[in-house]
Amino acid sequence: MANNNYQNVPATTIARDFRKLEKGTDNIYESIAIISKRANQIAAQMKEELHTKLDEFNNDSDTLEEVFENREQIEISMYYERLPKPTLIATEEFLEGKIYFRNPDKEKRLAEGV
């Protein structure tokens, strides 16, 4: 069904060590901003995948009862509900170094020696 990259991500919230989160940026707030932006990307991707799969079942002639009784459609929806939340996926990706990010302002300051 969906992306299998989510299998190693815990489905529930877990305690995180702040030192690990700020490791790549030396700034916890910058790390959180990066994780947040990635979580928004993942959420949009998951939403698009779900809507694409559910659109296959869209039929203008269906009655209300037929829509509620479509077992495969219900299973697809339940599968997406059980996936880890986008913030958990993004946090795991960040900790594993799978997110590419850059800060042009920081790069400029380093180049100028400030």
Wavefront OBJ file of the C-alpha trace (Angstrom):
o trace
v 0.000 0.000 0.000
v 1.913 3.007 1.277
v 5.585 3.662 1.657
v 7.354 0.908 3.592
v 9.875 3.394 4.998
v 7.572 3.827 7.977
v 8.046 0.318 9.398
v 10.962 1.181 11.714
v 9.242 4.225 13.178
v 7.569 3.842 16.576
v 3.802 4.310 16.364
v 3.612 6.129 19.699
v 5.370 9.133 21.143
v 8.642 8.371 22.901
v 10.993 10.479 25.009
v 13.810 12.082 23.015
v 17.258 13.251 24.067
v 17.564 16.940 23.158
v 21.302 16.587 22.598
v 20.625 14.142 19.771
v 18.064 16.458 18.203
v 20.405 19.445 18.114
v 23.355 17.356 16.922
v 23.037 18.257 13.220
v 22.339 21.958 13.651
v 23.780 22.923 17.064
v 20.415 24.592 17.691
v 17.357 22.751 19.025
v 14.942 25.326 17.552
v 16.448 24.995 14.088
v 16.228 21.201 14.365
v 12.564 21.407 15.369
v 11.841 23.740 12.424
v 13.478 21.274 10.022
v 11.545 18.349 11.507
v 8.318 20.366 11.307
v 8.806 21.208 7.633
v 9.564 17.585 6.812
v 6.519 16.411 8.797
v 4.338 18.744 6.701
v 5.811 17.236 3.524
v 5.153 13.697 4.757
v 1.586 14.567 5.801
v 0.843 16.042 2.379
v 2.319 12.984 0.667
v 0.317 10.567 2.825
v -2.880 12.564 2.257
v -2.333 12.530 -1.510
v -1.683 8.752 -1.483
v -4.847 8.134 0.530
v -7.011 10.329 -1.691
v -5.610 8.678 -4.830
v -6.459 5.228 -3.499
v -9.919 6.253 -2.306
v -10.714 8.004 -5.605
v -10.578 4.580 -7.268
v -13.759 3.759 -5.354
v -15.506 7.010 -6.227
v -18.572 6.296 -8.300
v -21.353 8.814 -8.796
v -23.982 6.089 -8.945
v -23.151 4.654 -5.506
v -25.826 4.963 -2.899
v -24.957 6.036 0.614
v -25.257 2.447 1.869
v -22.837 1.153 -0.797
v -20.221 3.718 0.190
v -20.346 2.692 3.849
v -20.254 -1.028 3.043
v -17.154 -1.041 0.826
v -14.815 -3.224 2.904
v -11.655 -2.591 0.858
v -12.108 1.163 1.168
v -12.468 0.822 4.938
v -9.311 -1.313 5.143
v -7.297 1.267 3.211
v -8.485 4.033 5.520
v -7.685 1.983 8.609
v -4.208 1.196 7.258
v -3.420 4.906 6.959
v -4.842 5.592 10.415
v -2.463 3.025 11.933
v 0.653 4.505 10.313
v 2.970 6.519 12.566
v 2.218 10.227 12.665
v 4.214 12.421 10.251
v 6.043 14.154 13.127
v 7.325 10.797 14.407
v 8.457 9.796 10.912
v 10.188 13.146 10.363
v 11.919 12.988 13.750
v 13.222 9.500 13.012
v 14.443 10.599 9.572
v 16.224 13.584 11.135
v 17.944 11.445 13.758
v 19.043 8.951 11.097
v 20.463 11.766 8.931
v 18.035 11.134 6.081
v 16.888 14.759 5.754
v 18.863 17.163 3.605
v 18.742 20.724 4.904
v 20.780 23.856 4.686
v 20.760 27.288 6.239
v 21.983 29.903 3.732
v 22.236 32.620 6.414
v 24.437 30.436 8.607
v 26.586 29.477 5.598
v 27.019 33.157 4.715
v 28.051 34.073 8.275
v 30.571 31.234 8.354
v 32.009 32.300 5.002
v 32.391 35.877 6.248
v 34.001 34.696 9.459
v 31.374 36.212 11.732
l 1 2 3 4 5 6 7 8 9 10 11 12 13 14 15 16 17 18 19 20 21 22 23 24 25 26 27 28 29 30 31 32 33 34 35 36 37 38 39 40 41 42 43 44 45 46 47 48 49 50 51 52 53 54 55 56 57 58 59 60 61 62 63 64 65 66 67 68 69 70 71 72 73 74 75 76 77 78 79 80 81 82 83 84 85 86 87 88 89 90 91 92 93 94 95 96 97 98 99 100 101 102 103 104 105 106 107 108 109 110 111 112 113 114
